[in-house]
Amino acid sequence: MPVRILWGEHDQWQPLVYAQRLAEDIPGTRLTVIPGAGHFVMEDAPERVTEEILGFLAD
């Protein structure tokens, strides 16, 4: 099953290395790092999150 992980580039609560490890552990995962976003990606970059979700659903 395809999985998309969206992660804030500047997340200080959960470092990017956690996202990379999670993506490696889940087969079929694509990790997308959102530039300039922190832990609350949906608040920091709502347009980009929407774009990524719509793209994921279209695949």
Contacts in CASP RR format, 6 or more apart in sequence:
PFRMAT RR
TARGET T0000
AUTHOR 0000-0000-0000
METHOD contacts of the structure
MODEL  1
MPVRILWGEHDQWQPLVYAQRLAEDIPGTRLTVIPGAGHFVMEDAPERVT
EEILGFLAD
1 28 0 8 1.000
2 28 0 8 1.000
2 29 0 8 1.000
2 30 0 8 1.000
2 56 0 8 1.000
2 59 0 8 1.000
3 26 0 8 1.000
3 28 0 8 1.000
3 29 0 8 1.000
3 30 0 8 1.000
4 29 0 8 1.000
4 30 0 8 1.000
4 32 0 8 1.000
4 52 0 8 1.000
4 53 0 8 1.000
4 56 0 8 1.000
5 19 0 8 1.000
5 22 0 8 1.000
5 23 0 8 1.000
5 26 0 8 1.000
5 29 0 8 1.000
5 30 0 8 1.000
5 31 0 8 1.000
5 32 0 8 1.000
6 32 0 8 1.000
6 34 0 8 1.000
6 41 0 8 1.000
6 49 0 8 1.000
6 52 0 8 1.000
7 14 0 8 1.000
7 16 0 8 1.000
7 19 0 8 1.000
7 31 0 8 1.000
7 32 0 8 1.000
7 33 0 8 1.000
7 34 0 8 1.000
7 41 0 8 1.000
8 16 0 8 1.000
8 33 0 8 1.000
8 34 0 8 1.000
8 36 0 8 1.000
8 37 0 8 1.000
8 38 0 8 1.000
8 39 0 8 1.000
8 41 0 8 1.000
8 44 0 8 1.000
8 45 0 8 1.000
9 16 0 8 1.000
9 33 0 8 1.000
9 34 0 8 1.000
9 35 0 8 1.000
9 36 0 8 1.000
9 37 0 8 1.000
9 38 0 8 1.000
10 36 0 8 1.000
10 37 0 8 1.000
10 38 0 8 1.000
11 19 0 8 1.000
11 37 0 8 1.000
11 38 0 8 1.000
11 39 0 8 1.000
11 41 0 8 1.000
12 38 0 8 1.000
12 39 0 8 1.000
13 39 0 8 1.000
14 39 0 8 1.000
16 33 0 8 1.000
19 31 0 8 1.000
19 33 0 8 1.000
20 31 0 8 1.000
22 29 0 8 1.000
22 31 0 8 1.000
23 29 0 8 1.000
23 30 0 8 1.000
23 31 0 8 1.000
32 52 0 8 1.000
34 41 0 8 1.000
34 44 0 8 1.000
34 45 0 8 1.000
34 48 0 8 1.000
34 49 0 8 1.000
34 52 0 8 1.000
36 44 0 8 1.000
36 45 0 8 1.000
37 44 0 8 1.000
37 45 0 8 1.000
37 48 0 8 1.000
38 44 0 8 1.000
41 49 0 8 1.000
42 49 0 8 1.000
END
